[in-house]
Amino acid sequence: MTKILLKRAYAEPSAADGYRVLVDRLWPRGQSKIKLQLDQWAKSIAPSTDLRKGWDHDEDRFEEFATYYRKELNQNPAVDEFLEVLDQHPVVTLVFGAKNEQINHAVVLRNYLLEQLTGS
């Protein structure tokens, strides 16, 4: 099964990251393509602009955000395509720009993808 890691876009890439995927809809400020060393930019599985702006990284509304984001993912055909990409790589790192490493959309996405991969 694929191991899915999380890493901020501002942390140094490493060989242990495996296949690196930016999962933000917006490009991280101040980061170049060369510096990020990405294999893919999967903005189609990021939260919608309306959901992202509505949440505004408010920690008190994280659970509500996660619920709505999961609903978006359930209806997003790009998720199935992304799951196929995951199957091709033993290690995938989801790269995100958020400052908070515990409360962000990449955490929700990682958990969602793991559930899809394991059939939970």
PyMOL CGO cylinders between C-alpha atoms (Angstrom):
from pymol import cmd
from pymol.cgo import CYLINDER

trace = [
    CYLINDER, 0.00, 0.00, 0.00, 1.10, 3.54, -0.70, 0.3, 1, 1, 1, 1, 1, 1,
    CYLINDER, 1.10, 3.54, -0.70, 2.56, 5.51, 2.18, 0.3, 1, 1, 1, 1, 1, 1,
    CYLINDER, 2.56, 5.51, 2.18, 1.18, 9.07, 2.15, 0.3, 1, 1, 1, 1, 1, 1,
    CYLINDER, 1.18, 9.07, 2.15, 3.25, 11.77, 3.82, 0.3, 1, 1, 1, 1, 1, 1,
    CYLINDER, 3.25, 11.77, 3.82, 2.55, 15.46, 4.42, 0.3, 1, 1, 1, 1, 1, 1,
    CYLINDER, 2.55, 15.46, 4.42, 5.06, 18.28, 4.03, 0.3, 1, 1, 1, 1, 1, 1,
    CYLINDER, 5.06, 18.28, 4.03, 4.90, 22.06, 3.96, 0.3, 1, 1, 1, 1, 1, 1,
    CYLINDER, 4.90, 22.06, 3.96, 5.94, 23.66, 0.70, 0.3, 1, 1, 1, 1, 1, 1,
    CYLINDER, 5.94, 23.66, 0.70, 8.49, 25.68, 2.67, 0.3, 1, 1, 1, 1, 1, 1,
    CYLINDER, 8.49, 25.68, 2.67, 10.31, 22.60, 4.03, 0.3, 1, 1, 1, 1, 1, 1,
    CYLINDER, 10.31, 22.60, 4.03, 13.26, 21.23, 2.08, 0.3, 1, 1, 1, 1, 1, 1,
    CYLINDER, 13.26, 21.23, 2.08, 12.43, 18.39, -0.32, 0.3, 1, 1, 1, 1, 1, 1,
    CYLINDER, 12.43, 18.39, -0.32, 14.19, 15.08, 0.31, 0.3, 1, 1, 1, 1, 1, 1,
    CYLINDER, 14.19, 15.08, 0.31, 14.60, 11.76, -1.49, 0.3, 1, 1, 1, 1, 1, 1,
    CYLINDER, 14.60, 11.76, -1.49, 12.42, 10.15, 1.21, 0.3, 1, 1, 1, 1, 1, 1,
    CYLINDER, 12.42, 10.15, 1.21, 9.45, 12.21, -0.04, 0.3, 1, 1, 1, 1, 1, 1,
    CYLINDER, 9.45, 12.21, -0.04, 8.99, 9.91, -3.01, 0.3, 1, 1, 1, 1, 1, 1,
    CYLINDER, 8.99, 9.91, -3.01, 6.44, 11.28, -5.49, 0.3, 1, 1, 1, 1, 1, 1,
    CYLINDER, 6.44, 11.28, -5.49, 5.78, 14.92, -4.53, 0.3, 1, 1, 1, 1, 1, 1,
    CYLINDER, 5.78, 14.92, -4.53, 2.35, 16.42, -5.23, 0.3, 1, 1, 1, 1, 1, 1,
    CYLINDER, 2.35, 16.42, -5.23, 1.27, 19.99, -4.54, 0.3, 1, 1, 1, 1, 1, 1,
    CYLINDER, 1.27, 19.99, -4.54, -2.34, 19.76, -3.34, 0.3, 1, 1, 1, 1, 1, 1,
    CYLINDER, -2.34, 19.76, -3.34, -3.12, 23.49, -3.06, 0.3, 1, 1, 1, 1, 1, 1,
    CYLINDER, -3.12, 23.49, -3.06, -5.30, 25.33, -5.54, 0.3, 1, 1, 1, 1, 1, 1,
    CYLINDER, -5.30, 25.33, -5.54, -2.94, 28.32, -5.33, 0.3, 1, 1, 1, 1, 1, 1,
    CYLINDER, -2.94, 28.32, -5.33, 0.82, 28.26, -5.86, 0.3, 1, 1, 1, 1, 1, 1,
    CYLINDER, 0.82, 28.26, -5.86, 2.74, 28.78, -2.57, 0.3, 1, 1, 1, 1, 1, 1,
    CYLINDER, 2.74, 28.78, -2.57, 4.13, 32.31, -2.27, 0.3, 1, 1, 1, 1, 1, 1,
    CYLINDER, 4.13, 32.31, -2.27, 7.80, 32.74, -2.93, 0.3, 1, 1, 1, 1, 1, 1,
    CYLINDER, 7.80, 32.74, -2.93, 8.34, 29.17, -4.11, 0.3, 1, 1, 1, 1, 1, 1,
    CYLINDER, 8.34, 29.17, -4.11, 9.73, 28.27, -7.52, 0.3, 1, 1, 1, 1, 1, 1,
    CYLINDER, 9.73, 28.27, -7.52, 9.09, 25.10, -9.51, 0.3, 1, 1, 1, 1, 1, 1,
    CYLINDER, 9.09, 25.10, -9.51, 12.74, 24.19, -9.10, 0.3, 1, 1, 1, 1, 1, 1,
    CYLINDER, 12.74, 24.19, -9.10, 12.72, 24.71, -5.33, 0.3, 1, 1, 1, 1, 1, 1,
    CYLINDER, 12.72, 24.71, -5.33, 9.56, 22.65, -4.79, 0.3, 1, 1, 1, 1, 1, 1,
    CYLINDER, 9.56, 22.65, -4.79, 10.75, 19.71, -6.91, 0.3, 1, 1, 1, 1, 1, 1,
    CYLINDER, 10.75, 19.71, -6.91, 7.20, 18.59, -7.66, 0.3, 1, 1, 1, 1, 1, 1,
    CYLINDER, 7.20, 18.59, -7.66, 6.13, 15.63, -9.72, 0.3, 1, 1, 1, 1, 1, 1,
    CYLINDER, 6.13, 15.63, -9.72, 2.53, 16.86, -10.02, 0.3, 1, 1, 1, 1, 1, 1,
    CYLINDER, 2.53, 16.86, -10.02, 0.27, 19.77, -9.13, 0.3, 1, 1, 1, 1, 1, 1,
    CYLINDER, 0.27, 19.77, -9.13, -3.12, 18.32, -8.24, 0.3, 1, 1, 1, 1, 1, 1,
    CYLINDER, -3.12, 18.32, -8.24, -5.11, 21.52, -7.80, 0.3, 1, 1, 1, 1, 1, 1,
    CYLINDER, -5.11, 21.52, -7.80, -8.26, 19.75, -9.00, 0.3, 1, 1, 1, 1, 1, 1,
    CYLINDER, -8.26, 19.75, -9.00, -8.50, 17.84, -5.69, 0.3, 1, 1, 1, 1, 1, 1,
    CYLINDER, -8.50, 17.84, -5.69, -7.91, 20.91, -3.51, 0.3, 1, 1, 1, 1, 1, 1,
    CYLINDER, -7.91, 20.91, -3.51, -10.88, 22.51, -1.75, 0.3, 1, 1, 1, 1, 1, 1,
    CYLINDER, -10.88, 22.51, -1.75, -13.03, 24.73, -3.94, 0.3, 1, 1, 1, 1, 1, 1,
    CYLINDER, -13.03, 24.73, -3.94, -12.30, 28.44, -3.82, 0.3, 1, 1, 1, 1, 1, 1,
    CYLINDER, -12.30, 28.44, -3.82, -15.62, 29.11, -2.05, 0.3, 1, 1, 1, 1, 1, 1,
    CYLINDER, -15.62, 29.11, -2.05, -14.93, 26.48, 0.62, 0.3, 1, 1, 1, 1, 1, 1,
    CYLINDER, -14.93, 26.48, 0.62, -11.35, 27.65, 1.14, 0.3, 1, 1, 1, 1, 1, 1,
    CYLINDER, -11.35, 27.65, 1.14, -12.34, 31.30, 1.47, 0.3, 1, 1, 1, 1, 1, 1,
    CYLINDER, -12.34, 31.30, 1.47, -15.32, 30.48, 3.68, 0.3, 1, 1, 1, 1, 1, 1,
    CYLINDER, -15.32, 30.48, 3.68, -13.18, 28.52, 6.11, 0.3, 1, 1, 1, 1, 1, 1,
    CYLINDER, -13.18, 28.52, 6.11, -10.27, 31.01, 6.11, 0.3, 1, 1, 1, 1, 1, 1,
    CYLINDER, -10.27, 31.01, 6.11, -8.14, 28.58, 8.20, 0.3, 1, 1, 1, 1, 1, 1,
    CYLINDER, -8.14, 28.58, 8.20, -10.29, 29.19, 11.30, 0.3, 1, 1, 1, 1, 1, 1,
    CYLINDER, -10.29, 29.19, 11.30, -9.24, 26.42, 13.71, 0.3, 1, 1, 1, 1, 1, 1,
    CYLINDER, -9.24, 26.42, 13.71, -12.62, 26.52, 15.48, 0.3, 1, 1, 1, 1, 1, 1,
    CYLINDER, -12.62, 26.52, 15.48, -14.36, 25.63, 12.20, 0.3, 1, 1, 1, 1, 1, 1,
    CYLINDER, -14.36, 25.63, 12.20, -11.97, 22.90, 11.10, 0.3, 1, 1, 1, 1, 1, 1,
    CYLINDER, -11.97, 22.90, 11.10, -14.38, 20.01, 11.67, 0.3, 1, 1, 1, 1, 1, 1,
    CYLINDER, -14.38, 20.01, 11.67, -17.10, 21.80, 9.71, 0.3, 1, 1, 1, 1, 1, 1,
    CYLINDER, -17.10, 21.80, 9.71, -14.61, 22.52, 6.92, 0.3, 1, 1, 1, 1, 1, 1,
    CYLINDER, -14.61, 22.52, 6.92, -13.46, 18.87, 6.89, 0.3, 1, 1, 1, 1, 1, 1,
    CYLINDER, -13.46, 18.87, 6.89, -17.06, 17.66, 6.52, 0.3, 1, 1, 1, 1, 1, 1,
    CYLINDER, -17.06, 17.66, 6.52, -17.71, 19.92, 3.54, 0.3, 1, 1, 1, 1, 1, 1,
    CYLINDER, -17.71, 19.92, 3.54, -14.35, 19.13, 1.95, 0.3, 1, 1, 1, 1, 1, 1,
    CYLINDER, -14.35, 19.13, 1.95, -15.04, 15.39, 2.21, 0.3, 1, 1, 1, 1, 1, 1,
    CYLINDER, -15.04, 15.39, 2.21, -18.38, 15.97, 0.46, 0.3, 1, 1, 1, 1, 1, 1,
    CYLINDER, -18.38, 15.97, 0.46, -16.54, 17.78, -2.32, 0.3, 1, 1, 1, 1, 1, 1,
    CYLINDER, -16.54, 17.78, -2.32, -14.04, 14.93, -2.62, 0.3, 1, 1, 1, 1, 1, 1,
    CYLINDER, -14.04, 14.93, -2.62, -16.87, 12.36, -2.81, 0.3, 1, 1, 1, 1, 1, 1,
    CYLINDER, -16.87, 12.36, -2.81, -18.27, 14.19, -5.85, 0.3, 1, 1, 1, 1, 1, 1,
    CYLINDER, -18.27, 14.19, -5.85, -14.93, 14.96, -7.51, 0.3, 1, 1, 1, 1, 1, 1,
    CYLINDER, -14.93, 14.96, -7.51, -14.01, 12.69, -10.48, 0.3, 1, 1, 1, 1, 1, 1,
    CYLINDER, -14.01, 12.69, -10.48, -10.37, 13.82, -10.20, 0.3, 1, 1, 1, 1, 1, 1,
    CYLINDER, -10.37, 13.82, -10.20, -10.07, 11.80, -6.98, 0.3, 1, 1, 1, 1, 1, 1,
    CYLINDER, -10.07, 11.80, -6.98, -10.33, 8.49, -8.85, 0.3, 1, 1, 1, 1, 1, 1,
    CYLINDER, -10.33, 8.49, -8.85, -7.60, 9.60, -11.24, 0.3, 1, 1, 1, 1, 1, 1,
    CYLINDER, -7.60, 9.60, -11.24, -5.42, 10.63, -8.31, 0.3, 1, 1, 1, 1, 1, 1,
    CYLINDER, -5.42, 10.63, -8.31, -5.95, 7.28, -6.58, 0.3, 1, 1, 1, 1, 1, 1,
    CYLINDER, -5.95, 7.28, -6.58, -4.59, 5.61, -9.72, 0.3, 1, 1, 1, 1, 1, 1,
    CYLINDER, -4.59, 5.61, -9.72, -1.48, 7.79, -9.45, 0.3, 1, 1, 1, 1, 1, 1,
    CYLINDER, -1.48, 7.79, -9.45, -1.08, 6.77, -5.81, 0.3, 1, 1, 1, 1, 1, 1,
    CYLINDER, -1.08, 6.77, -5.81, -1.18, 3.11, -6.78, 0.3, 1, 1, 1, 1, 1, 1,
    CYLINDER, -1.18, 3.11, -6.78, 1.88, 3.65, -8.97, 0.3, 1, 1, 1, 1, 1, 1,
    CYLINDER, 1.88, 3.65, -8.97, 4.13, 4.99, -6.18, 0.3, 1, 1, 1, 1, 1, 1,
    CYLINDER, 4.13, 4.99, -6.18, 5.16, 3.42, -2.85, 0.3, 1, 1, 1, 1, 1, 1,
    CYLINDER, 5.16, 3.42, -2.85, 5.64, 6.83, -1.19, 0.3, 1, 1, 1, 1, 1, 1,
    CYLINDER, 5.64, 6.83, -1.19, 3.68, 9.99, -2.01, 0.3, 1, 1, 1, 1, 1, 1,
    CYLINDER, 3.68, 9.99, -2.01, 4.13, 13.31, -0.24, 0.3, 1, 1, 1, 1, 1, 1,
    CYLINDER, 4.13, 13.31, -0.24, 1.25, 15.78, -0.27, 0.3, 1, 1, 1, 1, 1, 1,
    CYLINDER, 1.25, 15.78, -0.27, 2.83, 19.23, -0.35, 0.3, 1, 1, 1, 1, 1, 1,
    CYLINDER, 2.83, 19.23, -0.35, 0.82, 22.15, 1.06, 0.3, 1, 1, 1, 1, 1, 1,
    CYLINDER, 0.82, 22.15, 1.06, 1.42, 25.81, 1.85, 0.3, 1, 1, 1, 1, 1, 1,
    CYLINDER, 1.42, 25.81, 1.85, -0.60, 26.26, 5.06, 0.3, 1, 1, 1, 1, 1, 1,
    CYLINDER, -0.60, 26.26, 5.06, 1.28, 27.40, 8.16, 0.3, 1, 1, 1, 1, 1, 1,
    CYLINDER, 1.28, 27.40, 8.16, -0.55, 25.09, 10.55, 0.3, 1, 1, 1, 1, 1, 1,
    CYLINDER, -0.55, 25.09, 10.55, 0.72, 21.56, 9.97, 0.3, 1, 1, 1, 1, 1, 1,
    CYLINDER, 0.72, 21.56, 9.97, -2.10, 19.87, 11.92, 0.3, 1, 1, 1, 1, 1, 1,
    CYLINDER, -2.10, 19.87, 11.92, -5.13, 21.87, 10.82, 0.3, 1, 1, 1, 1, 1, 1,
    CYLINDER, -5.13, 21.87, 10.82, -5.21, 22.18, 7.05, 0.3, 1, 1, 1, 1, 1, 1,
    CYLINDER, -5.21, 22.18, 7.05, -6.88, 20.63, 4.03, 0.3, 1, 1, 1, 1, 1, 1,
    CYLINDER, -6.88, 20.63, 4.03, -3.93, 18.29, 3.30, 0.3, 1, 1, 1, 1, 1, 1,
    CYLINDER, -3.93, 18.29, 3.30, -4.58, 16.48, 6.60, 0.3, 1, 1, 1, 1, 1, 1,
    CYLINDER, -4.58, 16.48, 6.60, -8.21, 15.93, 5.59, 0.3, 1, 1, 1, 1, 1, 1,
    CYLINDER, -8.21, 15.93, 5.59, -7.16, 14.85, 2.09, 0.3, 1, 1, 1, 1, 1, 1,
    CYLINDER, -7.16, 14.85, 2.09, -4.55, 12.39, 3.39, 0.3, 1, 1, 1, 1, 1, 1,
    CYLINDER, -4.55, 12.39, 3.39, -7.07, 10.74, 5.73, 0.3, 1, 1, 1, 1, 1, 1,
    CYLINDER, -7.07, 10.74, 5.73, -9.66, 10.61, 2.96, 0.3, 1, 1, 1, 1, 1, 1,
    CYLINDER, -9.66, 10.61, 2.96, -7.23, 9.05, 0.47, 0.3, 1, 1, 1, 1, 1, 1,
    CYLINDER, -7.23, 9.05, 0.47, -6.07, 6.45, 3.00, 0.3, 1, 1, 1, 1, 1, 1,
    CYLINDER, -6.07, 6.45, 3.00, -9.70, 5.48, 3.63, 0.3, 1, 1, 1, 1, 1, 1,
    CYLINDER, -9.70, 5.48, 3.63, -10.27, 5.12, -0.11, 0.3, 1, 1, 1, 1, 1, 1,
    CYLINDER, -10.27, 5.12, -0.11, -7.15, 2.99, -0.52, 0.3, 1, 1, 1, 1, 1, 1,
    CYLINDER, -7.15, 2.99, -0.52, -8.05, 0.66, 2.35, 0.3, 1, 1, 1, 1, 1, 1,
    CYLINDER, -8.05, 0.66, 2.35, -11.77, 0.55, 1.60, 0.3, 1, 1, 1, 1, 1, 1,
    CYLINDER, -11.77, 0.55, 1.60, -12.68, 1.83, 5.06, 0.3, 1, 1, 1, 1, 1, 1,
]
cmd.load_cgo(trace, "trace")
